Amino acid sequence: LIDENTTVRVLIPEATVSATWRSSLNFNDDSWMTGTGGIGYGSEYDQFINIPVGDKMYNSSGTPDKSCMVRIKFNVTQEQILKARKLMLYLRYDDGYALYLNGGLISSNNAPGSPKYNSLSTGEHNSGTEPEEFNLIYNYLYEVYRSAVSILRVGENLLAIQGFNLSADDQDFLLNIKLVLEIFGEPPLFESSNLPIVIINTNGSEIPNDERIIADMGIIDNGPGQRNEVTDQFNGYNGKISIEVHGSSSVSFPKKSYNIETQNALGNNNNVSLLGLPEENDWILYSFYSDKTLMRDVLMYRLSNLMGRYASRSRYCELVLNGEYAGVYALLEKIKRDKNRVNISNLDADDIQGDSLTGGYIIKLDQPDPNNDFFVSAYPPYPSSGNQIRYQYHYPESDEIKEEQKQYIKGFIDAFESTMDGPNYADPDNGYAKYIDEDSFVDYFVLMELCKNVDGYRLSAYFYKDRDNKGEKLHAGPIWDMNFSLGNAGYYGADSTKGWELDELSLGTLIRSDLTLPPFWWEKLVREPQFANRIMQRWQSLRSGILAKNEIEDLIDSFADSVMEAKERNFKVFSGPGDAGTGFWVTPK
């Protein structure tokens, strides 16, 4: 997009310049210097400088202070934006800079908070021979990740950069800029797979993320050990589905996940078995985009199953969407009340009194969702916090749950949390044991800490409760959304094998500014001696069996073998975000 031959406009301002210089394509820069390549002065940077500015910036007397403004126009096509994988800035600079893309600040160093025309650098920085690299799409700051894609425009764009010197009598200054847009590769020729093949045709419609559309889906599954050809007859499913993009933050990923619902010819729910999974109508095609191992979610769900705790069953497949290869996916069961999923009592609209009012319920802690109603805990995540803990209704859904049912489950959680806040919370009869299924909370803790899930305890954190006549208390689980586990996040201690993740999420100083925190009672619960002893005994038992090192490694190997062939095709198109050791996703390619 921008290289040594791209025309740049340069100004060493003597007075205030309208802020539109960094945002408007129509800003009049006719009087600015014009050239190509690097801007600066100082003999050590001669090889990078095509536009010398020493006569305008340098002053041996030390005054007046001056900065350097640069405007560069470049063009981007719609196809480039849609297939954008990385927007790489290669920058040599001395001493500071603030870089704007179409008016939005997306990268800076040693820059004052509100730069003026004569601002100086806030620190010293000497440029090396090799440029520094910044991925402006997959920046460590998640807000920048989401905004950088939308800042690019189809057609003409503007990159503006203001360079800052350490002082007017500084001996050198440099700005040398290169901007490269890397796009995903073309889909490979896809003819057959050892995995089942899912083929979806939306008949020309784009898949939205806020409402479902009707599409056709066929599945080719010739059984274990058999090749599946894209030209084979559909034998795993052949019919209508409704489909929408799945997720919240992940909806902007180039490789998307999808919610699908199998339907009959009349458009009603159609409970069917897909890829050998128990019959239902709500499914998820999960993309693994942020997980380059293609297995974190399915691995942790399988371990939960082996421990006797329901989690979504899964099957690998490859997806063809509207005639184009779309990569490796996992077919997952959506979390819902069902005899083969979360097996709790059905709660109808008229179940508003007596024992029938007491279950079943599924609630969760998660990102705020405008479509999901919630109730607020009476207790903040920690005493001085201004944040709220919000329990969202998952089953019955917000538009179906009755007021009496809302009040019941809220009252149950209120009573549990009030007990945990009191002096007798460990009482075997009237303490936490009266309200929660301890073994399920122990297993949830073990699974979260085994994988150090940075979203654990606070996001995609589900709980369920059945009716009292079944002796049911509040259960923790099913586990969900494990893509930021097992070292795949470079924040809140999740990339370290030392320490408890719960401590990082509850007691860590960095997370205090986060809007989503664990409830206060998790830390108190795991430190209660009897509960802690349960954890220790359960861990020792699991570690000698299901969670033994060799057992986990064998399971990992089996998943790796399953996708060994297909991953090569997947990564030719979708290499995944981030590089080793950078950004949110810190695993190597």
Secondary structure as a PSIPRED ss2 file (coil, helix, strand):
# PSIPRED VFORMAT (PSIPRED V4.0)

   1 L C   1.000  0.000  0.000
   2 I E   0.000  0.000  1.000
   3 D C   1.000  0.000  0.000
   4 E C   1.000  0.000  0.000
   5 N C   1.000  0.000  0.000
   6 T C   1.000  0.000  0.000
   7 T E   0.000  0.000  1.000
   8 V E   0.000  0.000  1.000
   9 R E   0.000  0.000  1.000
  10 V E   0.000  0.000  1.000
  11 L E   0.000  0.000  1.000
  12 I C   1.000  0.000  0.000
  13 P C   1.000  0.000  0.000
  14 E C   1.000  0.000  0.000
  15 A C   1.000  0.000  0.000
  16 T C   1.000  0.000  0.000
  17 V C   1.000  0.000  0.000
  18 S C   1.000  0.000  0.000
  19 A H   0.000  1.000  0.000
  20 T H   0.000  1.000  0.000
  21 W H   0.000  1.000  0.000
  22 R H   0.000  1.000  0.000
  23 S C   1.000  0.000  0.000
  24 S C   1.000  0.000  0.000
  25 L C   1.000  0.000  0.000
  26 N C   1.000  0.000  0.000
  27 F C   1.000  0.000  0.000
  28 N C   1.000  0.000  0.000
  29 D C   1.000  0.000  0.000
  30 D C   1.000  0.000  0.000
  31 S C   1.000  0.000  0.000
  32 W C   1.000  0.000  0.000
  33 M E   0.000  0.000  1.000
  34 T E   0.000  0.000  1.000
  35 G E   0.000  0.000  1.000
  36 T E   0.000  0.000  1.000
  37 G C   1.000  0.000  0.000
  38 G E   0.000  0.000  1.000
  39 I E   0.000  0.000  1.000
  40 G E   0.000  0.000  1.000
  41 Y E   0.000  0.000  1.000
  42 G C   1.000  0.000  0.000
  43 S H   0.000  1.000  0.000
  44 E H   0.000  1.000  0.000
  45 Y H   0.000  1.000  0.000
  46 D H   0.000  1.000  0.000
  47 Q H   0.000  1.000  0.000
  48 F H   0.000  1.000  0.000
  49 I E   0.000  0.000  1.000
  50 N E   0.000  0.000  1.000
  51 I E   0.000  0.000  1.000
  52 P E   0.000  0.000  1.000
  53 V C   1.000  0.000  0.000
  54 G H   0.000  1.000  0.000
  55 D H   0.000  1.000  0.000
  56 K H   0.000  1.000  0.000
  57 M H   0.000  1.000  0.000
  58 Y C   1.000  0.000  0.000
  59 N C   1.000  0.000  0.000
  60 S C   1.000  0.000  0.000
  61 S C   1.000  0.000  0.000
  62 G C   1.000  0.000  0.000
  63 T C   1.000  0.000  0.000
  64 P C   1.000  0.000  0.000
  65 D C   1.000  0.000  0.000
  66 K C   1.000  0.000  0.000
  67 S E   0.000  0.000  1.000
  68 C E   0.000  0.000  1.000
  69 M E   0.000  0.000  1.000
  70 V E   0.000  0.000  1.000
  71 R E   0.000  0.000  1.000
  72 I E   0.000  0.000  1.000
  73 K E   0.000  0.000  1.000
  74 F E   0.000  0.000  1.000
  75 N E   0.000  0.000  1.000
  76 V E   0.000  0.000  1.000
  77 T C   1.000  0.000  0.000
  78 Q H   0.000  1.000  0.000
  79 E H   0.000  1.000  0.000
  80 Q H   0.000  1.000  0.000
  81 I H   0.000  1.000  0.000
  82 L H   0.000  1.000  0.000
  83 K C   1.000  0.000  0.000
  84 A E   0.000  0.000  1.000
  85 R E   0.000  0.000  1.000
  86 K E   0.000  0.000  1.000
  87 L E   0.000  0.000  1.000
  88 M E   0.000  0.000  1.000
  89 L E   0.000  0.000  1.000
  90 Y E   0.000  0.000  1.000
  91 L E   0.000  0.000  1.000
  92 R E   0.000  0.000  1.000
  93 Y E   0.000  0.000  1.000
  94 D E   0.000  0.000  1.000
  95 D C   1.000  0.000  0.000
  96 G E   0.000  0.000  1.000
  97 Y E   0.000  0.000  1.000
  98 A E   0.000  0.000  1.000
  99 L E   0.000  0.000  1.000
 100 Y E   0.000  0.000  1.000
 101 L E   0.000  0.000  1.000
 102 N C   1.000  0.000  0.000
 103 G C   1.000  0.000  0.000
 104 G E   0.000  0.000  1.000
 105 L E   0.000  0.000  1.000
 106 I E   0.000  0.000  1.000
 107 S E   0.000  0.000  1.000
 108 S E   0.000  0.000  1.000
 109 N E   0.000  0.000  1.000
 110 N C   1.000  0.000  0.000
 111 A C   1.000  0.000  0.000
 112 P C   1.000  0.000  0.000
 113 G C   1.000  0.000  0.000
 114 S C   1.000  0.000  0.000
 115 P C   1.000  0.000  0.000
 116 K C   1.000  0.000  0.000
 117 Y C   1.000  0.000  0.000
 118 N C   1.000  0.000  0.000
 119 S C   1.000  0.000  0.000
 120 L C   1.000  0.000  0.000
 121 S C   1.000  0.000  0.000
 122 T C   1.000  0.000  0.000
 123 G C   1.000  0.000  0.000
 124 E C   1.000  0.000  0.000
 125 H C   1.000  0.000  0.000
 126 N C   1.000  0.000  0.000
 127 S C   1.000  0.000  0.000
 128 G C   1.000  0.000  0.000
 129 T C   1.000  0.000  0.000
 130 E C   1.000  0.000  0.000
 131 P C   1.000  0.000  0.000
 132 E E   0.000  0.000  1.000
 133 E E   0.000  0.000  1.000
 134 F E   0.000  0.000  1.000
 135 N E   0.000  0.000  1.000
 136 L C   1.000  0.000  0.000
 137 I C   1.000  0.000  0.000
 138 Y C   1.000  0.000  0.000
 139 N C   1.000  0.000  0.000
 140 Y C   1.000  0.000  0.000
 141 L C   1.000  0.000  0.000
 142 Y H   0.000  1.000  0.000
 143 E H   0.000  1.000  0.000
 144 V H   0.000  1.000  0.000
 145 Y H   0.000  1.000  0.000
 146 R H   0.000  1.000  0.000
 147 S H   0.000  1.000  0.000
 148 A H   0.000  1.000  0.000
 149 V H   0.000  1.000  0.000
 150 S H   0.000  1.000  0.000
 151 I H   0.000  1.000  0.000
 152 L C   1.000  0.000  0.000
 153 R C   1.000  0.000  0.000
 154 V C   1.000  0.000  0.000
 155 G E   0.000  0.000  1.000
 156 E E   0.000  0.000  1.000
 157 N E   0.000  0.000  1.000
 158 L E   0.000  0.000  1.000
 159 L E   0.000  0.000  1.000
 160 A E   0.000  0.000  1.000
 161 I E   0.000  0.000  1.000
 162 Q E   0.000  0.000  1.000
 163 G E   0.000  0.000  1.000
 164 F E   0.000  0.000  1.000
 165 N C   1.000  0.000  0.000
 166 L C   1.000  0.000  0.000
 167 S C   1.000  0.000  0.000
 168 A C   1.000  0.000  0.000
 169 D C   1.000  0.000  0.000
 170 D C   1.000  0.000  0.000
 171 Q C   1.000  0.000  0.000
 172 D C   1.000  0.000  0.000
 173 F E   0.000  0.000  1.000
 174 L E   0.000  0.000  1.000
 175 L E   0.000  0.000  1.000
 176 N E   0.000  0.000  1.000
 177 I E   0.000  0.000  1.000
 178 K E   0.000  0.000  1.000
 179 L E   0.000  0.000  1.000
 180 V E   0.000  0.000  1.000
 181 L E   0.000  0.000  1.000
 182 E E   0.000  0.000  1.000
 183 I E   0.000  0.000  1.000
 184 F C   1.000  0.000  0.000
 185 G C   1.000  0.000  0.000
 186 E C   1.000  0.000  0.000
 187 P C   1.000  0.000  0.000
 188 P C   1.000  0.000  0.000
 189 L C   1.000  0.000  0.000
 190 F C   1.000  0.000  0.000
 191 E C   1.000  0.000  0.000
 192 S E   0.000  0.000  1.000
 193 S E   0.000  0.000  1.000
 194 N C   1.000  0.000  0.000
 195 L C   1.000  0.000  0.000
 196 P C   1.000  0.000  0.000
 197 I E   0.000  0.000  1.000
 198 V E   0.000  0.000  1.000
 199 I E   0.000  0.000  1.000
 200 I E   0.000  0.000  1.000
 201 N E   0.000  0.000  1.000
 202 T C   1.000  0.000  0.000
 203 N C   1.000  0.000  0.000
 204 G C   1.000  0.000  0.000
 205 S C   1.000  0.000  0.000
 206 E C   1.000  0.000  0.000
 207 I C   1.000  0.000  0.000
 208 P C   1.000  0.000  0.000
 209 N C   1.000  0.000  0.000
 210 D C   1.000  0.000  0.000
 211 E C   1.000  0.000  0.000
 212 R C   1.000  0.000  0.000
 213 I E   0.000  0.000  1.000
 214 I E   0.000  0.000  1.000
 215 A E   0.000  0.000  1.000
 216 D E   0.000  0.000  1.000
 217 M E   0.000  0.000  1.000
 218 G E   0.000  0.000  1.000
 219 I E   0.000  0.000  1.000
 220 I E   0.000  0.000  1.000
 221 D C   1.000  0.000  0.000
 222 N C   1.000  0.000  0.000
 223 G C   1.000  0.000  0.000
 224 P C   1.000  0.000  0.000
 225 G C   1.000  0.000  0.000
 226 Q C   1.000  0.000  0.000
 227 R C   1.000  0.000  0.000
 228 N E   0.000  0.000  1.000
 229 E E   0.000  0.000  1.000
 230 V C   1.000  0.000  0.000
 231 T C   1.000  0.000  0.000
 232 D C   1.000  0.000  0.000
 233 Q C   1.000  0.000  0.000
 234 F C   1.000  0.000  0.000
 235 N C   1.000  0.000  0.000
 236 G C   1.000  0.000  0.000
 237 Y E   0.000  0.000  1.000
 238 N E   0.000  0.000  1.000
 239 G E   0.000  0.000  1.000
 240 K E   0.000  0.000  1.000
 241 I E   0.000  0.000  1.000
 242 S E   0.000  0.000  1.000
 243 I E   0.000  0.000  1.000
 244 E E   0.000  0.000  1.000
 245 V E   0.000  0.000  1.000
 246 H E   0.000  0.000  1.000
 247 G C   1.000  0.000  0.000
 248 S C   1.000  0.000  0.000
 249 S H   0.000  1.000  0.000
 250 S H   0.000  1.000  0.000
 251 V H   0.000  1.000  0.000
 252 S H   0.000  1.000  0.000
 253 F C   1.000  0.000  0.000
 254 P C   1.000  0.000  0.000
 255 K C   1.000  0.000  0.000
 256 K C   1.000  0.000  0.000
 257 S E   0.000  0.000  1.000
 258 Y E   0.000  0.000  1.000
 259 N E   0.000  0.000  1.000
 260 I E   0.000  0.000  1.000
 261 E E   0.000  0.000  1.000
 262 T E   0.000  0.000  1.000
 263 Q E   0.000  0.000  1.000
 264 N C   1.000  0.000  0.000
 265 A C   1.000  0.000  0.000
 266 L C   1.000  0.000  0.000
 267 G C   1.000  0.000  0.000
 268 N C   1.000  0.000  0.000
 269 N E   0.000  0.000  1.000
 270 N C   1.000  0.000  0.000
 271 N C   1.000  0.000  0.000
 272 V E   0.000  0.000  1.000
 273 S C   1.000  0.000  0.000
 274 L C   1.000  0.000  0.000
 275 L C   1.000  0.000  0.000
 276 G C   1.000  0.000  0.000
 277 L C   1.000  0.000  0.000
 278 P C   1.000  0.000  0.000
 279 E C   1.000  0.000  0.000
 280 E E   0.000  0.000  1.000
 281 N C   1.000  0.000  0.000
 282 D E   0.000  0.000  1.000
 283 W E   0.000  0.000  1.000
 284 I E   0.000  0.000  1.000
 285 L E   0.000  0.000  1.000
 286 Y E   0.000  0.000  1.000
 287 S C   1.000  0.000  0.000
 288 F C   1.000  0.000  0.000
 289 Y C   1.000  0.000  0.000
 290 S C   1.000  0.000  0.000
 291 D C   1.000  0.000  0.000
 292 K C   1.000  0.000  0.000
 293 T C   1.000  0.000  0.000
 294 L C   1.000  0.000  0.000
 295 M C   1.000  0.000  0.000
 296 R H   0.000  1.000  0.000
 297 D H   0.000  1.000  0.000
 298 V H   0.000  1.000  0.000
 299 L H   0.000  1.000  0.000
 300 M H   0.000  1.000  0.000
 301 Y H   0.000  1.000  0.000
 302 R H   0.000  1.000  0.000
 303 L H   0.000  1.000  0.000
 304 S H   0.000  1.000  0.000
 305 N H   0.000  1.000  0.000
 306 L H   0.000  1.000  0.000
 307 M C   1.000  0.000  0.000
 308 G C   1.000  0.000  0.000
 309 R C   1.000  0.000  0.000
 310 Y C   1.000  0.000  0.000
 311 A C   1.000  0.000  0.000
 312 S C   1.000  0.000  0.000
 313 R C   1.000  0.000  0.000
 314 S E   0.000  0.000  1.000
 315 R E   0.000  0.000  1.000
 316 Y E   0.000  0.000  1.000
 317 C E   0.000  0.000  1.000
 318 E E   0.000  0.000  1.000
 319 L E   0.000  0.000  1.000
 320 V E   0.000  0.000  1.000
 321 L E   0.000  0.000  1.000
 322 N C   1.000  0.000  0.000
 323 G C   1.000  0.000  0.000
 324 E E   0.000  0.000  1.000
 325 Y E   0.000  0.000  1.000
 326 A E   0.000  0.000  1.000
 327 G E   0.000  0.000  1.000
 328 V E   0.000  0.000  1.000
 329 Y E   0.000  0.000  1.000
 330 A E   0.000  0.000  1.000
 331 L E   0.000  0.000  1.000
 332 L E   0.000  0.000  1.000
 333 E E   0.000  0.000  1.000
 334 K C   1.000  0.000  0.000
 335 I C   1.000  0.000  0.000
 336 K C   1.000  0.000  0.000
 337 R E   0.000  0.000  1.000
 338 D C   1.000  0.000  0.000
 339 K C   1.000  0.000  0.000
 340 N C   1.000  0.000  0.000
 341 R C   1.000  0.000  0.000
 342 V E   0.000  0.000  1.000
 343 N C   1.000  0.000  0.000
 344 I C   1.000  0.000  0.000
 345 S C   1.000  0.000  0.000
 346 N C   1.000  0.000  0.000
 347 L C   1.000  0.000  0.000
 348 D C   1.000  0.000  0.000
 349 A C   1.000  0.000  0.000
 350 D C   1.000  0.000  0.000
 351 D C   1.000  0.000  0.000
 352 I C   1.000  0.000  0.000
 353 Q C   1.000  0.000  0.000
 354 G H   0.000  1.000  0.000
 355 D H   0.000  1.000  0.000
 356 S H   0.000  1.000  0.000
 357 L H   0.000  1.000  0.000
 358 T H   0.000  1.000  0.000
 359 G C   1.000  0.000  0.000
 360 G C   1.000  0.000  0.000
 361 Y E   0.000  0.000  1.000
 362 I E   0.000  0.000  1.000
 363 I E   0.000  0.000  1.000
 364 K E   0.000  0.000  1.000
 365 L E   0.000  0.000  1.000
 366 D C   1.000  0.000  0.000
 367 Q C   1.000  0.000  0.000
 368 P C   1.000  0.000  0.000
 369 D C   1.000  0.000  0.000
 370 P C   1.000  0.000  0.000
 371 N C   1.000  0.000  0.000
 372 N C   1.000  0.000  0.000
 373 D C   1.000  0.000  0.000
 374 F E   0.000  0.000  1.000
 375 F E   0.000  0.000  1.000
 376 V E   0.000  0.000  1.000
 377 S C   1.000  0.000  0.000
 378 A C   1.000  0.000  0.000
 379 Y C   1.000  0.000  0.000
 380 P C   1.000  0.000  0.000
 381 P C   1.000  0.000  0.000
 382 Y C   1.000  0.000  0.000
 383 P C   1.000  0.000  0.000
 384 S C   1.000  0.000  0.000
 385 S C   1.000  0.000  0.000
 386 G C   1.000  0.000  0.000
 387 N C   1.000  0.000  0.000
 388 Q C   1.000  0.000  0.000
 389 I C   1.000  0.000  0.000
 390 R E   0.000  0.000  1.000
 391 Y E   0.000  0.000  1.000
 392 Q E   0.000  0.000  1.000
 393 Y E   0.000  0.000  1.000
 394 H E   0.000  0.000  1.000
 395 Y E   0.000  0.000  1.000
 396 P C   1.000  0.000  0.000
 397 E C   1.000  0.000  0.000
 398 S C   1.000  0.000  0.000
 399 D C   1.000  0.000  0.000
 400 E C   1.000  0.000  0.000
 401 I C   1.000  0.000  0.000
 402 K C   1.000  0.000  0.000
 403 E H   0.000  1.000  0.000
 404 E H   0.000  1.000  0.000
 405 Q H   0.000  1.000  0.000
 406 K H   0.000  1.000  0.000
 407 Q H   0.000  1.000  0.000
 408 Y H   0.000  1.000  0.000
 409 I H   0.000  1.000  0.000
 410 K H   0.000  1.000  0.000
 411 G H   0.000  1.000  0.000
 412 F H   0.000  1.000  0.000
 413 I H   0.000  1.000  0.000
 414 D H   0.000  1.000  0.000
 415 A H   0.000  1.000  0.000
 416 F H   0.000  1.000  0.000
 417 E H   0.000  1.000  0.000
 418 S H   0.000  1.000  0.000
 419 T H   0.000  1.000  0.000
 420 M H   0.000  1.000  0.000
 421 D H   0.000  1.000  0.000
 422 G C   1.000  0.000  0.000
 423 P C   1.000  0.000  0.000
 424 N C   1.000  0.000  0.000
 425 Y C   1.000  0.000  0.000
 426 A C   1.000  0.000  0.000
 427 D C   1.000  0.000  0.000
 428 P C   1.000  0.000  0.000
 429 D C   1.000  0.000  0.000
 430 N C   1.000  0.000  0.000
 431 G C   1.000  0.000  0.000
 432 Y H   0.000  1.000  0.000
 433 A H   0.000  1.000  0.000
 434 K H   0.000  1.000  0.000
 435 Y C   1.000  0.000  0.000
 436 I E   0.000  0.000  1.000
 437 D C   1.000  0.000  0.000
 438 E H   0.000  1.000  0.000
 439 D H   0.000  1.000  0.000
 440 S H   0.000  1.000  0.000
 441 F H   0.000  1.000  0.000
 442 V H   0.000  1.000  0.000
 443 D H   0.000  1.000  0.000
 444 Y H   0.000  1.000  0.000
 445 F H   0.000  1.000  0.000
 446 V H   0.000  1.000  0.000
 447 L H   0.000  1.000  0.000
 448 M H   0.000  1.000  0.000
 449 E H   0.000  1.000  0.000
 450 L H   0.000  1.000  0.000
 451 C H   0.000  1.000  0.000
 452 K C   1.000  0.000  0.000
 453 N C   1.000  0.000  0.000
 454 V C   1.000  0.000  0.000
 455 D C   1.000  0.000  0.000
 456 G C   1.000  0.000  0.000
 457 Y C   1.000  0.000  0.000
 458 R C   1.000  0.000  0.000
 459 L C   1.000  0.000  0.000
 460 S C   1.000  0.000  0.000
 461 A E   0.000  0.000  1.000
 462 Y E   0.000  0.000  1.000
 463 F E   0.000  0.000  1.000
 464 Y E   0.000  0.000  1.000
 465 K E   0.000  0.000  1.000
 466 D C   1.000  0.000  0.000
 467 R C   1.000  0.000  0.000
 468 D H   0.000  1.000  0.000
 469 N H   0.000  1.000  0.000
 470 K H   0.000  1.000  0.000
 471 G C   1.000  0.000  0.000
 472 E C   1.000  0.000  0.000
 473 K C   1.000  0.000  0.000
 474 L E   0.000  0.000  1.000
 475 H E   0.000  0.000  1.000
 476 A E   0.000  0.000  1.000
 477 G C   1.000  0.000  0.000
 478 P C   1.000  0.000  0.000
 479 I C   1.000  0.000  0.000
 480 W C   1.000  0.000  0.000
 481 D C   1.000  0.000  0.000
 482 M C   1.000  0.000  0.000
 483 N C   1.000  0.000  0.000
 484 F C   1.000  0.000  0.000
 485 S C   1.000  0.000  0.000
 486 L C   1.000  0.000  0.000
 487 G C   1.000  0.000  0.000
 488 N C   1.000  0.000  0.000
 489 A C   1.000  0.000  0.000
 490 G C   1.000  0.000  0.000
 491 Y C   1.000  0.000  0.000
 492 Y C   1.000  0.000  0.000
 493 G C   1.000  0.000  0.000
 494 A C   1.000  0.000  0.000
 495 D C   1.000  0.000  0.000
 496 S C   1.000  0.000  0.000
 497 T C   1.000  0.000  0.000
 498 K C   1.000  0.000  0.000
 499 G C   1.000  0.000  0.000
 500 W C   1.000  0.000  0.000
 501 E H   0.000  1.000  0.000
 502 L H   0.000  1.000  0.000
 503 D H   0.000  1.000  0.000
 504 E H   0.000  1.000  0.000
 505 L H   0.000  1.000  0.000
 506 S H   0.000  1.000  0.000
 507 L H   0.000  1.000  0.000
 508 G C   1.000  0.000  0.000
 509 T C   1.000  0.000  0.000
 510 L H   0.000  1.000  0.000
 511 I H   0.000  1.000  0.000
 512 R H   0.000  1.000  0.000
 513 S H   0.000  1.000  0.000
 514 D C   1.000  0.000  0.000
 515 L C   1.000  0.000  0.000
 516 T C   1.000  0.000  0.000
 517 L C   1.000  0.000  0.000
 518 P C   1.000  0.000  0.000
 519 P C   1.000  0.000  0.000
 520 F C   1.000  0.000  0.000
 521 W H   0.000  1.000  0.000
 522 W H   0.000  1.000  0.000
 523 E H   0.000  1.000  0.000
 524 K H   0.000  1.000  0.000
 525 L H   0.000  1.000  0.000
 526 V H   0.000  1.000  0.000
 527 R C   1.000  0.000  0.000
 528 E C   1.000  0.000  0.000
 529 P H   0.000  1.000  0.000
 530 Q H   0.000  1.000  0.000
 531 F H   0.000  1.000  0.000
 532 A H   0.000  1.000  0.000
 533 N H   0.000  1.000  0.000
 534 R H   0.000  1.000  0.000
 535 I H   0.000  1.000  0.000
 536 M H   0.000  1.000  0.000
 537 Q H   0.000  1.000  0.000
 538 R H   0.000  1.000  0.000
 539 W H   0.000  1.000  0.000
 540 Q H   0.000  1.000  0.000
 541 S H   0.000  1.000  0.000
 542 L H   0.000  1.000  0.000
 543 R H   0.000  1.000  0.000
 544 S C   1.000  0.000  0.000
 545 G C   1.000  0.000  0.000
 546 I C   1.000  0.000  0.000
 547 L C   1.000  0.000  0.000
 548 A C   1.000  0.000  0.000
 549 K H   0.000  1.000  0.000
 550 N H   0.000  1.000  0.000
 551 E H   0.000  1.000  0.000
 552 I H   0.000  1.000  0.000
 553 E H   0.000  1.000  0.000
 554 D H   0.000  1.000  0.000
 555 L H   0.000  1.000  0.000
 556 I H   0.000  1.000  0.000
 557 D H   0.000  1.000  0.000
 558 S H   0.000  1.000  0.000
 559 F H   0.000  1.000  0.000
 560 A H   0.000  1.000  0.000
 561 D H   0.000  1.000  0.000
 562 S H   0.000  1.000  0.000
 563 V H   0.000  1.000  0.000
 564 M C   1.000  0.000  0.000
 565 E C   1.000  0.000  0.000
 566 A H   0.000  1.000  0.000
 567 K H   0.000  1.000  0.000
 568 E H   0.000  1.000  0.000
 569 R H   0.000  1.000  0.000
 570 N H   0.000  1.000  0.000
 571 F H   0.000  1.000  0.000
 572 K H   0.000  1.000  0.000
 573 V H   0.000  1.000  0.000
 574 F C   1.000  0.000  0.000
 575 S C   1.000  0.000  0.000
 576 G C   1.000  0.000  0.000
 577 P C   1.000  0.000  0.000
 578 G C   1.000  0.000  0.000
 579 D C   1.000  0.000  0.000
 580 A C   1.000  0.000  0.000
 581 G C   1.000  0.000  0.000
 582 T C   1.000  0.000  0.000
 583 G C   1.000  0.000  0.000
 584 F C   1.000  0.000  0.000
 585 W C   1.000  0.000  0.000
 586 V C   1.000  0.000  0.000
 587 T C   1.000  0.000  0.000
 588 P C   1.000  0.000  0.000
 589 K C   1.000  0.000  0.000
